[in-house]
Amino acid sequence: MIRTKNQLSLNFPLPISLVTDIELAFQRVHRQLKPRTPIPTIHAEFFASVGANHSATLEDGALRVRVSDLFVDAPTDVYEALATILLSKIYSKKVAPQHNQTYRRYTMSEPMIELRNRARFERGRLTSTTGPQGKFYNLAPLFEEIDRKYFSSELKRPELSWTTRKTRSVLGRYDFDQEVIFISRTLDSPEVPEYVVRYILFHEMLHVKHGTKICNLREVVHSPEFRLEERQFEFYILANDWLNQN
C-alpha cells in the first residue's frame, strides 16, 4: 500500500521541493541528451489525474512539464526515466530500454495500480446507466442463464446496463471502477440475433471473472486464459461471423 496519508486521500498540497526535484531531473537528462544545447527554462507542475498522464512541450526556449500528481512519491530514477522519455519525444531520439523498464516497473507496481484505481474511483466521471431492460432484449435473464451455463452460477453479478447511445466501435465494456457491464444499444434490435447479444455479454462477464493481469510490465485484459475460455462459448464462431459481416 501507499502509506502516505495525504496521498491516500488524493487531496493534498504539493511541496515546492517535489516540483524542484522534477525540474532538476529534466535538467540532468537534458544535459545528457543535448550536451551542446543550452538547457531551456523549465517550468514543472503536478496536476490531478486519474492515470499516468504526463506531457512536456518546448516553446520559445521554455520547457513546460506537467506530471500526474500520482507520481509525487516517485523516486529520482523514475523522474529521470520519465524525463528521458518525454525529452526523447521532443528531440526525436530513441529511448534506451532501461528507461522504459524503470518507468513501467514503477507504474505497474502494486502500490501504483492501487493508487490509480483509487484515483479513477474518486475522480473519474461516472457513466450514466439505463438498466438491463432494453426495447427488445433484457440483459438480466441473459446474464443469469450465461452464469449458470459457463460460470456455475458463481460469478459476482455487476450492474447491467445498455449504453445511453448507440455505439458501433465498442459493443460492450466492463467498467471495473463502477462495476457495471455496458452493452451497446446498437445490439438491442430485432435484427441482431440473440446469440450475438449473449456472446458480447459473455465476453464482458469474462472480464468480471479474470480482471486484469500484469505481464512484462504491461496491464493485460485479454490474457491467454481469457481467450481460451472465450472460445468455449457455444456460438463463438457463429457470433463472430455475424459481427464480421454486419
C-alpha positions as a printed Julia matrix, in Angstrom:
246×3 Matrix{Float64}:
   0.0     0.0     0.0
   0.91    3.65   -0.35
   1.37    4.69    3.23
   1.46    8.45    2.81
  -1.75    9.6     4.48
  -2.14   12.66    2.26
  -1.63   10.69   -0.92
  -4.28    8.16    0.02
  -6.79   10.99    0.28
  -5.79   12.26   -3.18
  -6.29   15.79   -1.87
  -3.11   17.33   -0.59
  -0.79   20.34   -1.07
   2.28   19.67   -3.18
   5.58   20.8    -1.62
   7.68   23.06   -3.79
  10.62   20.69   -3.25
   8.82   17.97   -5.24
   8.41   20.27   -8.23
  12.07   21.21   -7.91
  13.01   17.52   -8.0
  11.18   17.17  -11.32
  12.88   20.25  -12.78
  16.32   19.06  -11.66
  15.67   15.64  -13.23
  14.81   17.29  -16.54
  17.93   19.47  -16.34
  20.18   16.43  -15.8
  18.57   14.44  -18.59
  18.61   17.41  -20.99
  22.33   17.83  -20.37
  22.87   14.16  -21.27
  20.64   14.15  -24.37
  21.7    17.56  -25.75
  25.11   18.37  -24.19
  25.79   21.21  -26.67
  22.35   22.78  -26.38
  21.63   25.34  -23.66
  19.23   23.99  -21.05
  15.87   25.74  -21.51
  13.99   27.36  -18.69
  11.99   24.58  -17.08
   8.57   25.07  -15.53
   7.17   21.91  -13.93
   3.87   21.28  -12.23
   1.88   18.37  -10.87
  -1.76   18.09  -11.83
  -4.66   15.94  -10.66
  -5.25   12.99  -12.97
  -6.7     9.5   -12.96
  -3.69    7.81  -14.51
  -0.06    8.08  -15.55
  -0.58   11.07  -17.82
   2.31   13.46  -18.41
   3.37   15.97  -21.02
   6.3    18.19  -21.97
   6.33   20.98  -24.54
   9.2    23.15  -25.69
   8.3    26.61  -26.98
  10.33   29.83  -27.2
  13.15   28.41  -25.1
  10.85   27.31  -22.28
  10.14   23.7   -21.36
   6.76   23.22  -19.71
   6.3    19.91  -17.92
   3.08   18.53  -16.47
   3.29   15.37  -14.35
   0.45   13.38  -12.83
   0.18   14.01   -9.1
   0.04   10.24   -8.63
   3.83   10.45   -9.08
   4.58   12.75   -6.15
   6.27    9.92   -4.27
   8.21    8.59   -7.26
  11.94    8.06   -6.68
  14.58   10.04   -8.53
  15.35    7.32  -11.07
  11.68    7.26  -12.12
  11.67   11.05  -12.57
  14.78   10.74  -14.72
  13.29    7.89  -16.74
  10.17    9.98  -17.31
  12.28   12.98  -18.29
  14.23   10.8   -20.74
  11.03    9.5   -22.34
   9.41   12.93  -22.71
  12.55   14.76  -23.86
  13.36   11.99  -26.33
   9.98   12.56  -27.94
  10.68   16.27  -28.25
  14.12   15.72  -29.78
  13.15   12.62  -31.81
  15.64   10.38  -30.05
  15.35    6.67  -29.34
  14.7     5.76  -25.72
  17.02    3.13  -24.27
  15.14    0.06  -22.97
  16.27    0.53  -19.38
  14.44    3.86  -19.11
  11.17    2.36  -20.31
  11.66   -0.57  -17.94
  12.32    1.71  -14.97
   9.21    3.73  -15.73
   6.97    0.71  -16.39
   8.22   -1.16  -13.35
   7.08    1.74  -11.2
   3.74    2.34  -12.92
   2.93   -1.39  -12.86
   3.84   -1.84   -9.18
   1.03   -2.88   -6.84
   1.0     0.43   -4.9
   0.7     2.44   -8.12
  -2.04    0.21   -9.52
  -3.9     0.61   -6.24
  -3.45    4.37   -6.36
  -4.61    4.6   -10.0
  -7.69    2.55   -9.18
  -8.39    4.81   -6.23
  -7.98    7.9    -8.4
 -10.3     6.55  -11.1
 -12.91    5.77   -8.46
 -12.69    9.12   -6.67
 -12.01   11.37   -9.65
 -13.47    9.54  -12.6
 -16.68   10.75  -14.15
 -19.48    8.28  -13.56
 -21.17    6.91  -16.66
 -24.96    7.01  -16.64
 -26.69    3.64  -16.54
 -30.05    2.79  -18.09
 -30.73   -0.63  -16.57
 -30.81   -4.13  -18.09
 -34.22   -3.88  -19.79
 -33.92   -2.8   -23.39
 -36.59   -2.43  -26.03
 -36.05   -5.96  -27.4
 -33.62   -7.68  -25.03
 -33.36   -7.88  -21.25
 -29.78   -8.39  -20.07
 -30.75   -9.67  -16.6
 -32.16  -13.09  -17.55
 -29.45  -13.49  -20.2
 -26.81  -12.9   -17.51
 -28.41  -15.49  -15.23
 -28.53  -18.12  -18.0
 -24.92  -17.5   -19.05
 -23.8   -17.54  -15.42
 -25.42  -20.93  -14.84
 -24.07  -22.47  -18.03
 -20.49  -21.16  -18.05
 -19.72  -19.97  -14.5
 -21.65  -22.46  -12.31
 -23.75  -19.53  -11.01
 -20.71  -18.3    -9.07
 -19.91  -15.07  -10.92
 -20.39  -11.92   -8.91
 -23.14  -10.02  -10.67
 -22.28   -6.42  -11.53
 -24.84   -3.83  -12.54
 -26.11   -4.4   -16.09
 -26.91   -1.56  -18.46
 -27.48   -0.68  -22.06
 -25.5     2.33  -23.23
 -27.35    5.62  -23.48
 -26.34    5.93  -27.14
 -25.86    3.51  -29.99
 -22.17    2.73  -30.41
 -20.63    0.57  -33.14
 -16.9     0.69  -32.4
 -17.36   -0.65  -28.84
 -20.2    -3.15  -28.47
 -19.56   -3.93  -24.83
 -17.32   -2.99  -21.95
 -16.9    -3.74  -18.27
 -16.31   -0.69  -16.09
 -14.07   -2.04  -13.33
 -14.5     1.06  -11.19
 -18.28    1.3   -11.31
 -18.68   -2.48  -11.57
 -21.06   -2.13  -14.49
 -21.33   -4.13  -17.7
 -22.39   -1.85  -20.55
 -23.79   -3.34  -23.75
 -24.17   -1.1   -26.79
 -27.76   -0.14  -27.53
 -26.93   -0.92  -31.15
 -27.45   -4.59  -30.28
 -30.91   -4.02  -28.79
 -32.6    -4.69  -32.1
 -34.73   -7.47  -33.62
 -32.2    -7.55  -36.46
 -29.48   -8.73  -34.07
 -29.56  -12.46  -33.24
 -29.84  -13.23  -29.55
 -26.68  -15.36  -29.68
 -24.72  -12.22  -30.64
 -26.04  -10.33  -27.6
 -25.24  -13.35  -25.45
 -21.7   -13.52  -26.85
 -20.95   -9.87  -26.16
 -22.39  -10.21  -22.66
 -20.38  -13.41  -22.09
 -17.19  -11.6   -23.18
 -17.77   -8.86  -20.61
 -18.58  -11.43  -17.94
 -15.16  -12.94  -18.59
 -13.67   -9.54  -17.74
 -15.51   -9.69  -14.42
 -14.02  -13.13  -13.75
 -10.45  -12.59  -14.95
  -9.9    -8.93  -14.12
  -6.54   -7.55  -15.28
  -3.09   -9.11  -15.1
   0.41   -7.68  -15.26
   2.6    -9.31  -17.91
   6.01   -7.99  -18.97
   5.29   -4.73  -17.14
   2.05   -4.24  -19.09
  -1.55   -4.39  -17.99
  -3.28   -7.21  -19.84
  -7.07   -7.54  -20.02
  -7.23  -10.33  -22.62
  -4.92  -12.96  -21.19
  -4.37  -16.35  -22.88
  -6.65  -17.87  -20.24
  -9.32  -15.31  -21.12
  -9.08  -16.07  -24.84
  -9.15  -19.83  -24.25
 -12.27  -19.59  -22.14
 -13.91  -17.22  -24.6
 -13.71  -19.87  -27.32
 -15.81  -22.19  -25.18
 -18.9   -20.08  -25.9
 -21.36  -22.25  -27.78
 -21.9   -19.8   -30.62
 -18.38  -18.33  -30.7
 -17.75  -18.89  -34.42
 -21.32  -18.06  -35.45
 -21.38  -14.83  -33.43
 -18.0   -13.66  -34.75
 -19.04  -14.45  -38.32
 -22.18  -12.36  -37.87
 -20.23   -9.46  -36.33
 -17.66   -9.54  -39.15
 -20.4    -9.42  -41.77
 -22.54   -6.68  -40.2
